[in-house]
């Protein structure tokens, strides 16, 4: 059910070549590749470098086009028990935090990297 809006928005991001769209699309593709094709590397090498915990700002849910399962009013994920793997592992690298801060610099993330 969530695939259709996500695929449509990815398609729009690819068709409208703004700097922001290119950056967000590149980040989504990078995270997809890491999560689904390099998961062991992510879990054994990248995630141990991550410190702290989620501050639940919801800024990462607004990356690119916004998550259709995120309730901005209550700042909650409506599908939290069934959250996609990419969401569970976010942020994977410092680059993810840069993308997140690019979208919402006022909301600071609880995560940081060594």
C-alpha angles and dihedrals in degrees: 000000000000092000096076099058090040094051092045093051092047088052091051091048090054093048097048103060102201119146091248093050092049091050094047094045092049090051094048092049092046092051092046091052094047096045099045103029104026101032096134091052090049094050097042103035113017106035095051087063090059117096136195127010141279115291090202095230093144091224092123089054089060096055112130103342105351129259115275089213095057118101102208094187094060095026091232137128107239092205098040097140089051097037115155116257093246089059093047092053098042123155099039099165141009087262089066090056090049090053090047092049090047089060098039113014092165095061109068119211120234092223127083135167132238 
